[in-house]
Amino acid sequence: MTSDDEFGKWFTFKPSGVHTCVVCLGTACHVRGSSKLIAVLEAELGIQMGETTPNKQVSLMVARCVGACGIAPVIVIDGAVSGKQTPDDVVNKIRVLKNP
């Protein structure tokens, strides 16, 4: 059984984008540079974490841990896990998604 707080976190009042990009903020990912990934994604998309691009193409989110510490830093785009990401890797991936 879940508490109301746990149940409520699955809902949002903001519409989601066509694509989702989740950056892991677990300890291993943080130590291996997930903050740099966040910075380049926010700059490239022109939005902050938790927001969706104005054209509704990409929602940018964070996760506390995705359980893939061995391949940190990790991003998850539309459910596909990508490990050992660099800022250049994530920018290249997101550019494909941000413009239909």
C-alpha positions as CSV (number, residue, x, y, z in Angstrom):
1,M,0.0,0.0,0.0
2,T,1.3,3.5,-0.8
3,S,0.9,6.6,1.1
4,D,-0.8,9.7,-0.4
5,D,2.6,11.3,-0.9
6,E,3.9,8.4,-2.9
7,F,0.8,8.1,-5.0
8,G,0.7,11.8,-5.8
9,K,4.2,12.0,-7.2
10,W,3.0,10.1,-10.4
11,F,0.8,13.0,-11.4
12,T,1.6,16.3,-12.9
13,F,-0.4,19.3,-14.0
14,K,2.0,20.1,-16.9
15,P,1.7,18.3,-20.2
16,S,4.5,15.9,-21.1
17,G,6.5,16.2,-24.2
18,V,6.5,13.7,-27.1
19,H,9.9,12.5,-25.8
20,T,11.3,12.2,-22.2
21,C,14.9,12.7,-21.2
22,V,15.7,11.6,-17.6
23,V,19.1,12.3,-16.1
24,C,20.1,10.1,-13.2
25,L,21.3,12.0,-10.0
26,G,22.3,8.9,-8.0
27,T,25.6,9.1,-6.2
28,A,27.7,7.3,-8.9
29,C,26.2,9.5,-11.7
30,H,26.7,12.6,-9.6
31,V,30.3,11.8,-9.0
32,R,30.9,11.0,-12.7
33,G,29.4,14.2,-14.0
34,S,25.6,14.1,-14.2
35,S,25.5,17.8,-13.3
36,K,27.4,18.6,-16.5
37,L,24.9,16.6,-18.4
38,I,22.1,18.6,-16.9
39,A,23.8,21.9,-17.6
40,V,24.2,21.2,-21.3
41,L,20.7,19.7,-21.7
42,E,19.1,22.8,-20.1
43,A,21.2,25.1,-22.3
44,E,20.5,23.1,-25.5
45,L,16.7,22.9,-24.8
46,G,16.3,26.3,-23.2
47,I,14.3,24.8,-20.3
48,Q,15.0,23.7,-16.7
49,M,14.6,20.3,-15.2
50,G,11.0,19.4,-14.8
51,E,9.9,21.5,-17.8
52,T,8.9,20.7,-21.4
53,T,10.1,22.5,-24.5
54,P,7.7,25.1,-25.9
55,N,7.1,22.9,-29.0
56,K,6.1,20.0,-26.6
57,Q,8.8,17.7,-28.1
58,V,11.0,17.0,-25.0
59,S,10.4,16.8,-21.3
60,L,13.5,17.0,-19.1
61,M,13.4,15.2,-15.8
62,V,15.6,13.8,-13.1
63,A,15.6,10.5,-11.2
64,R,17.3,9.9,-7.9
65,C,18.8,6.6,-9.2
66,V,18.0,4.4,-12.2
67,G,20.1,1.5,-10.8
68,A,22.7,1.5,-13.5
69,C,25.6,2.7,-11.4
70,G,28.2,0.7,-13.2
71,I,27.7,2.7,-16.4
72,A,27.4,6.1,-14.8
73,P,26.6,8.8,-15.7
74,V,23.3,7.6,-17.1
75,I,20.4,9.2,-19.1
76,V,17.2,7.5,-20.1
77,I,15.6,8.7,-23.3
78,D,12.1,7.4,-24.0
79,G,12.9,4.4,-21.8
80,A,16.2,3.5,-23.4
81,V,19.1,3.6,-20.9
82,S,22.4,5.2,-22.2
83,G,25.5,4.9,-19.9
84,K,28.9,6.5,-19.7
85,Q,27.5,9.7,-21.2
86,T,29.4,12.8,-22.0
87,P,28.0,16.3,-22.5
88,D,28.6,15.9,-26.3
89,D,26.8,12.5,-26.3
90,V,23.7,13.9,-24.7
91,V,23.6,17.0,-26.9
92,N,23.8,14.9,-30.0
93,K,21.0,12.7,-28.8
94,I,18.7,15.5,-27.8
95,R,19.2,17.5,-31.0
96,V,17.6,14.6,-32.9
97,L,14.5,14.7,-30.6
98,K,14.0,18.4,-30.1
99,N,12.9,19.3,-33.6
100,P,10.3,17.1,-35.3
